Amino acid sequence: MTGKVKRMRRTLFGMTMTALLLAASVEPVSAQASRYTRHVYATCPEARSPEPGVIEVRRCRGVAGIPVLWMSEPDSSSVGFGSTRPEAGLDIGTAFEAGATIEWRSAAGEARPMAAIVRHRVGSRVGALNQSRLVIYRLEASGRSCVMAVATGGDANDKARAFIDASARDFACGTSRRVAL
């Protein structure tokens, strides 16, 4: 083998290895990331209640400093995010209770989440919360939030994440319609 052929082979090998290393280190632009927080709502600082003595409101700290507002009424508890109180008409059941774990969904490389997922236990009455719903919230940069979708079924987590990844950026609170997944 001549020196010229050896140099060409080394150059080709080097270029191939560089391409492989670069391909392995680049994260796809569309990749999404999830972070999780768990809240003991009763230990969060109290917030102003619309009906003191009947409705309890707590303000917890979420990812990227986003406030989590937990509201507990005699037959339900729910959450809201940012500057928005929990929605009065979740329409997920007669009685419901917001779960303690929140999944915060962000675009890869972004610190501020664009959506949150909260599991709610639901049922026909307090003490009979035997079903589950995932409530998907849009978190707008303005601090406003709203329910984008409600997911049910055994694959609810996958459906919720796929919906967020495909639709959250274009979903506008107050304009876009809530979806059942």
C-alpha positions, 0 to 999 in steps of 0.5 A, spaced: 500 500 500 502 506 498 503 512 503 497 516 499 492 510 500 494 510 507 493 517 508 486 517 504 484 511 509 486 515 515 482 521 513 476 517 511 476 513 518 477 520 521 471 523 518 467 517 519 469 517 527 467 525 527 461 524 524 459 518 528 460 522 534 457 528 532 450 524 530 451 521 537 451 527 541 446 531 537 439 531 541 433 531 536 430 538 536 423 535 537 425 531 544 421 533 550 423 532 557 419 531 563 420 533 570 416 531 577 414 534 583 410 532 589 406 536 593 404 536 600 399 541 599 396 542 606 403 544 608 404 550 603 403 557 605 395 559 605 393 563 600 386 568 599 380 564 599 374 566 595 370 563 601 374 562 607 372 557 612 369 553 606 374 553 601 381 552 603 387 555 598 394 553 598 400 556 594 406 551 593 412 552 588 413 549 582 418 548 577 421 554 574 418 558 580 411 557 577 406 557 583 401 551 584 394 553 587 391 548 590 384 549 592 380 544 596 372 544 597 368 539 601 367 535 595 373 536 591 380 539 590 383 541 584 390 545 582 391 551 577 398 554 575 401 561 575 396 567 576 390 562 574 386 559 580 383 552 579 378 552 574 371 551 577 368 546 572 373 541 570 367 536 568 371 530 570 366 527 575 361 529 581 367 529 586 374 529 585 381 530 588 388 532 585 394 528 586 400 530 589 405 528 583 405 533 577 409 532 571 412 538 568 413 537 560 418 542 557 421 542 550 428 539 550 433 545 553 427 549 555 427 551 563 420 553 563 415 548 562 409 549 557 404 544 560 403 540 566 399 533 567 396 532 574 392 525 576 385 526 579 381 521 582 374 521 581 367 518 583 360 519 584 361 522 591 367 523 596 369 516 599 368 513 592 373 516 588 375 509 584 376 512 577 382 516 574 383 522 570 389 525 567 388 533 567 393 536 562 394 544 563 397 549 558 402 553 562 403 560 558 409 564 558 404 570 561 403 566 567 396 564 565 394 557 565 388 552 563 385 545 561 387 543 554 385 536 555 383 530 559 386 523 558 383 516 560 384 509 559 390 505 561 395 509 556 393 515 559 400 517 560 402 516 553 396 520 550 397 526 555 405 526 553 403 525 545 398 531 545 402 536 549 408 534 544 404 535 538 399 541 541 401 545 547 405 550 543 399 552 539 394 551 544 391 558 547 388 559 553 381 562 552 381 561 544 383 553 543 378 548 545 379 543 550 380 536 548 378 529 551 383 524 549 
